[in-house]
Amino acid sequence: MSTEGQSVGRSGEHAPVSPFLAELKSQCERLHQVVRELEEEKKRDAEALAAAQAELSEYRRLVYDWAREHVREEDWANFSKEQHAIPAEDVVAELERQDGP
């Protein structure tokens, strides 16, 4: 059994040889905690993204259903997607204004 970097105390437990090693272990544990927190944050972000994507899909479905009921085929003849595209940032900003105080 290797005792490199450690010494054996009276009770048989291993104790750090130097304060430097103790500090490294402490930093390692802090880094592990940061990694765990970041992994949790990543999981929450992925869940939030999935929820937003589901909400967007539902919104699209509602819009397409409404359009099928209220817009005639001939109304689409001259439709240009590029002329009527709205940047997502503008939509989000408008929704935030509507949800505001």
N, C-alpha and C positions, 0 to 999 in steps of 0.2 A: 504494500500500500504506500502510495506516494504522499509525503507530507510537504511537498514543495509549496512554498507560499503560505504554509499554515504551521501552527505549533499545537501540540496536544497539551491540554490543561489537565489538572488533577482529576476532573470528573470524566475524562476521556473525550470531551467535546473539543471540536476544533475551533480555534480562535484566530482572527487575522493576525498576521505577523506585523503588519505596519498600518498606520493610519491611512496611508495611500491606498492600500488594498481595500480597506473598509470604505473609503470614499468612492473607489471604482465600483464596488458592489452597490453602494447607495445610488450612484448615478445610473447604473445598469437597471436597477429596480424602477427608478423614476422614468427612464426611457421606455421600459416595458409598459408602465402605466400610461404614458403618452401614446404609445402604439395602440393599446387597448381602447383608449378614448377616441383616437382617430378612426379605428375600425368601427366603433359604435356610431360615430358621426357619419362615416361612409354608409353604413347600413341605414341610418335614418334618412340620409340624403337620397339613397336609392329608393326607399319606400316613398318619400315625398315626390320624387320624379315619377315613379310608377302611378301614384295617385293623380298627379297633374296630367300625365299622358292619358289615363282613363277618362278624366274629366274632359280633356280636349276631344277625345274620340266621341264621347257622349254629346258634346256640343256640336261637333260636325254632323253626327247622325241627326240631331234635332234640326239643324239648319237645312240639311239635304231633304229631310222629310217635309219641312215647311216649304222649301223651294219647289218640290214636286207637286205640292198641292196648290201653290199660289202663282207659279210662273209657267207660262205657256212655252211650248217648244220653240215657237217662232221668236219669242223674246230672247232666246239664247243665240240666235243666228249670227248676230254681230258682236257677241260677247268676246272680249279679249282679256284673258287672265292677267296679263301684264298691266293693263290699264286699271284693273280693279283690285289689284293686290294691296293688302294693308300689312305693313311691317308688324311683326309680333310685338315689338316694343311699344308701338302705338296702341295696340289692342290692350296690352297689359296696363299701360298708363291710363287708358280710358276706364277700364274695370276698376282700377285703384281709385280713380276720381269718383266713380259711382258708389263704391263701398266706403268712401271716406266719411268724415263727420257730418 
